[in-house]
């Protein structure tokens, strides 16, 4: 007898581009750097200090498992433990930027605390450094007895040139298949998502810091949020770092993740200016095992959901998971070095080779000749991702593919 569990166990959620029914070749793990140029030797600048960042999902201070509420003393103990993990992540030099997700700014369930302010105070007590707090509220509930204020936050110890918090746009309805089996469930789990944008002055160099927490359950919505983020918040020519719980894994791991084999969010995030610190670290070390960067679930991490993405004037040389069971996620700590102009050019060439491999795999696996309305998917890629440059370069070939499919 077939049960609901049997059905759900094999169910694959559809996405904007990914096809859950991909064949064996496309389902096999593929690391883009395997077919790109060898990872280059990168010379770093000596006129700028290293830039240290941490991203951490606090789970509202409620600990490693789902709970409706917790005693304030327990919440404080969990948050103090997270602050301690962050403080010791970079011995000798305090972390420059801390991105926080699932932060309560005053909620009954966690003792009415401003958790971002609490973490900042704990970091100052441990490091002697003062941190400015910027909040980005994404959700508020006023129901008596269930009051919640919740969102993202960023802590930084350098002067701010600008600060802004905005919501990600809701994707327009399309004719693509719904990513969820029922509209009711999708509506219930549709949490508003936002981006916190702070530009800091890092020893005379402006750095755009972006903090977000993307959709957890609906791959198509998550891909649309990633595309919206790239279009609206990543400005060419500006040093930028994107931090947060992306609720997606590096593309090479996607087919191993139950229900999310079709997810292409990571491809979208890395289709333009940004490079994933974990991918760079893996390519530099020639490794294909991402378990060292898994952050969820915290007691025994399996999935690398929390990430740091940066423009190519920054190269990560230390990428490590931090934390224990103070939350349901562990944190990710990354140390970036600044590249010389020559090294940046070499890094860009390598990154573009990896991007091209990603693009080719999407064309081969997600947009085969058997996909109806292929031209519409190609239009979505061109309008919403950094793969537009490849589409333009391959103009005639892609046009033939598109027109041929339209016939």
N, C-alpha and C positions, 0 to 999 in steps of 0.2 A: 504494500500500500504506500502511495506517495504522500508525504506529509508536507506541511508548509515549510518545515525546517529543511527538508530535502530540496524543495524548490528554491528557497532563499540561499541555500548553500552554494548553488551553482549559478545564481542570478548575477548577471553583469549589468551594471548601470551604464546607460548610453551617455555619450558626451557629444559636444559639437562636432568633433572630428573623428575621434577614435571609434573603431568598430569592434564590438565585443567578440565577434566571431572570426577574428584574424587567424590565419593559418599558422602552421608550426614555425615557419621561418620568421614571421613577424612577431610571434609570441616569445621567441628566444631572446634572452637578454642581449642588449647591444650597447656597448660603451663607445660613444662617439669618438673618443680620442684614439681608439684602436686603429681607426682608418684615417686619422688626421696626421698632420706633421708631428714629428717627435716634439715633446714638450721643450720649449726653449730655455736656455740659460738666461736668467733675468737679473740684471744689475739694478740695485736699489739706490735711491738717493740718500745722501747723508745730511741734507739740510732740513729734513722733516722727521720728527719722531714717529715711531710706529703708532698705529691707530688700533686701539683695542675695543672690541664690541662684544656684547653678550645679548642673547635673546632668550627669554624665559616665559613660559606659560604658567601663571600662578595657580590656575584652577580655583581662583577666589580664596586661596588660603585654606581650602577645605580638605587638603590632603590627597592621597593617591587614588581614592575610590570615589564613586559618585555618592553624594550626600546632599540632603536638602538644606542642612545647616550644620554649624559646628560651634562649640563654645569659643568665646573670644580668646581665652587663654591658649587654646589649642591652635587657633588661627595665627596668633602672634608667634607661637613657637614654630609653626611651619614657615612663616614669612621670615623670621629671624634666621632660620636654617638656610633658606634660599639666599638671603643677603650674605651670610657667611660663605656660601659656595661661590658667589660672585666675587666677593672680596679677595678670596685666595686664588681665583682663576688666573690672575696675572701677577705673580709675586714681584715685588719691587716697584712696579708702576701700576697705579690704580686704573681700573677700566675707564675708558673715556665715555662710552655710550652704553646704556642698558635699555633694551626694548622689552616691554612687558605686555603680555596678553592675558585676557580673562582676569581683569583687575576690578575689584569692587571699590567704588568711591564713596561708599556709605550704603550698606545693605544690611537688612535685619539678619540674614542668614549667616553673616560673618562678623557680627558684633559692631556694625555701624562704622567700620574703620575706613579711612582713606589709605588704602593699601600701598599706593605708589609713594605717598609721603612717608609711610612707615618704613618701606624699603630704603628710601633715600636717607632717612635718619640713621638707620642701622648701618648703611654703608659709610656714612660720615663718621660714625662712632668707631668703626673698624679701620678706616683708612686715613682719617683726618681730612678727607676731601669733601667739599660741599657740592651737592648735586642739585641742579635745577630740575623741577618736575613739570612736565607738560602732559595734560590729560586729553584723551579723545573719547568721550562718552559715545557709545553706539546703541545702548539699549537702557530703557528705564521702565520700571513697573511700579505703579502707585497703589496697587491693591492692598488695602489694610491687612497687615500681618505678613505680607509677602513682598514688601518694598525692596527694590533693587535699583542700584545705579552701577553701571558696568561698562567696560570697554578696554581700550589700549592706553598705554602710557609710555613715556620715554624719559629717562633720567640722563643728564649730561653735565659734565664739569667744565665746559668751555662756554664762552659767551654766545648768545643766540643772535643771529642776524634777522631771522624771521621765524614765526611759528604759526601753524595752521592745522586745523582738524576738519576733515571733510568726509562725507559718506561716499562710498562707491555707488555708482549708478546701477539701478536695476536693469538687467539685460532686457532688450526688446523681445517680444514674443516672436518666435519663428515657427516654421512648419516642421522643424526637426523633431524627432521623437522625444517625448518627455524622458528625462533622466530618472524619474521615479515611477514606481509601479502604480502609485495612486496619487492623485492631486491633493487629497486631504492630508496625507502624511507629509507631502512636500510643503504644503502651506504651513503646517504646524511647525516644521523644522526650519523654516525660512527666517534665519536671524539676520538683522541688518548688519552690514559690515562697513568699516571705515578705514581711512588712512590718516595717520598722524604724520605731519611733515614739519620737520625742524631743520633749519639751515644753521649750522654752527660755524664759528670761526676757529679753525684748528691751526694754531700757530701761523696766522696770516693767510691760511688757505680755506676758502669756504667749502663746506661739505654738506650736501643734502642728505639728511637721515629720514628714511621713510619706515614707518612701523604699521603693519597690518596683520589681520587674522582672517584668512580666507574661508569661504564656505566649506563646511565639513562633509556634507552628504550628497550634494547634487553636483556631479562633475561638470555639466554644461554651464551651470551658474558660476562655478569656481573658475572655469576657463574664461568666461566673460569678465569676471572681476579682475583676473590677471591681465587681460587685454586692456581693460579700462585703466588699470593702474599704470601700465606702460605708456599709454597714449597721453594721459593727463599729468603724470607726475615725474616721469623720467625725461629730463631735458638734455638734448645732445650737447656734449662739450662740458658738462658740469659733473664734478665728482659726486657720485651718489652711492648710497648703501641702502639696501632694502632688507629689513629684518622682520622676523615673526614666524608664527605658526601658519604655514602655508597649506596644511592639511593635504599635501601631496608629497610624493617621494620622487627622487631622481628617476628619470624615464627608464633607465636600465632595470629598475626594481618594480616598475608599474605592474607588469604581468604577474608578479608574485603576490600582489595585494588583492585579497578577496573582494569581489564586487566592483573593483576599480581598474580593471585591466585596460579599459578604454580611455582612462584619464590622460589628457595631454596638457594639463596645467603647467607642469614643469617645462615642457617644450615652449609654451607661450612665454613664460617668465624669462627664459634664456634665449629667446628668439632675436633680441635686440642688443642693447648696450651692456646688459648685466651678465656676469659670470657667477655661477654657484661656487662658493668657497670649497664645498665638499668635492665637487667634480674636479676642480683645480688640484686639490690635495691628492685625490686618487690618481689623476693623470701624472702628476709629478712623481708619485711613488710607484706608479705602474701597478696599482692594485685594483681589483674588481669587487672587493668585499666592503660593503658600506656599513657593516654591523658596528664598527667603531663610532659611527655618527648617528646611530639610532637613538631617538629621544623619547619614544612612546611605545608601550606604556611604561611608566617610570620604574616600577619594581623589576621588570625584565624587558628592557627596550628591544623592539623588533623593527620599528618603522622610523625612518629619518624624516619626520614631519616638519621640524623646525629648521629654518635656514637663514643664511646670510648671503646676499647677492650684491656684487659691487661692479662699478665701471672699471675698465682695464688700466687706469692709472694706479690702481691698488691691486696688489697680489697677496693672497693669504699664504702665510708660511707656518701658521700654527692653528689647527682646527681641532677642537676637542669638546667632548660632551662633559658637562659638569652636573653635579647634583645627585640626589638620591630619591627617597620616597616622600619628600616634603610636598610634592604636587603629583598630578597624574602624568606630567611631562618632566623630562630633565631639560637642562638648559644647554645652549650651544655657545661656546666661546671661540672667537676668531681674532687673531692678530694679523693686521695688514701692514705691509711695507709699501712705501711709495716707489714707483718705478721711474727710471730715467726715460727721456723721450725715446731713445733707441729701444730700450727694453719694452716700453709700452707698445711700440709698433710691432715688435716680434710677438708680444702677447696677443695683440689684436689679430694678427695673421693666424695664430694657432686657434684662437677662439672662433674666428670666422670659418675655419676648416671644420671645427666641431659643429657649428651651427648648420653648415651645409649638409653634413651627415644627418643631422636631425631632420632637416627639410626633406632630403631624399627619402628617408625612411617613412616620413608621413605620406609622401607621394606614392611610394611603392606599396605601403601597407594599409593606409587608411583611405586612399583615393585611387584604388585600382580601377580598371576599366569596367568592373561590375557594379560600381557604386552609382546609384541614380543621382542625377543632378550634380555631377562632380563640379561643374563650373561654379555652382553656388558656394561650395566649400572653398574653392580656390579664391573666390571673391572675399569670403570671410577672412581667409588667411592674409590676403593683401591688405584689407582694411584694418585688421585688428592686431597684427603681429609684426615683428621685425623681419619676418621672412619675405616681406614685400620686395626687398632688394634682390633676392634670388628669383622671385617670380618675374621681376622686370628683366633680369639678365637672361632668363630662360623663356622670354616672351613668346617666341614663335612656337617652341615645343609645347609650352603650357597651353597656348591658345589652341593648338591642334588637339591636345588632350581634351580641353574643355569643350570645343565645338564637336569633336567626335563623340563625346559622351552625350552632348545635348541632342544629337541626332538619334 
